[in-house]
């Protein structure tokens, strides 16, 4: 091959290299564009909007208030912010003015004085007046927040790991009680890493229902660790402490759905402990009370009733899905420190008293919470379900009478 041939071959090789490189770059850009399009489409599908009564997208300010207390808190917040801003501007204004006006380069001479009575009085009296100015309106709001007298309804909110129990103690609806748990579909979305919906991790199976324009007293306590009952739109946040009873109140002036969360770090399921309060008209509330009382009468436990295995399994499956599957999983395999129920020696043990005691009282310092708030038939059903599901084919049955005896 001559020199000319070598040159031509070299040119063709460079052209091929450049062409292949260009093709790879075009392919890379096409893949990038496709990925970008797919990501944009996914973001559009998962886009969320403001949740009425709950958090807003890119929210900067406090929640829109629906109670007088919440309005007072917002007013107090801005008053304190204004006072602090004035103090900031005044202090730093005087400081920077002094630095610039009386700097050494301008020939300023430092004043020499000792124990100035005027300065001592000024920096004692002025802060005192500022504190009084701030304390008076703050005290008025705090006192109003703590005035739970003359309430129309009294409801006890009990924090459990990880759900809320509500008991209507006084007023219309007295005697009604239920447990409010995160909707199972939202927990499944969280486990799958696919959040969706404006109310993600706020949907519960049983919201707290109250009438509009009525003073609602909330008594808080807890069964295991410290929780906190908080609904920002009401201006309410009250700790729920085991062994203690504390209270707060609100009077919602608008109907609608309002949301909050447990505001105290209470364990690994802390993020799955929402609060949903449904404020309805008086007529709707009366109808709801009547409906709840019918439900309670229909499912009232008869300790002497002997359930069939099929009845217990059907009921137990529902109780397990609502209360147990979040930790032990739907397949009973557990996860991490959560022990499996499938093949568990406690579940397989012919002595059912051991498992009943654990369900009623919990164990491992609350890692397995107590479930005394469930009815006798619910506990009997869920234990029977675990003893006869997955690979646990024990054939054993637990009756409500067994739970009644264990509670004594």
Order of alpha helices (4+ residues) and beta strands (2+ residues): alpha-alpha-alpha-beta-beta-beta-alpha-beta-beta-beta-beta-beta-beta-beta-alpha-alpha-alpha-alpha-alpha-alpha-alpha
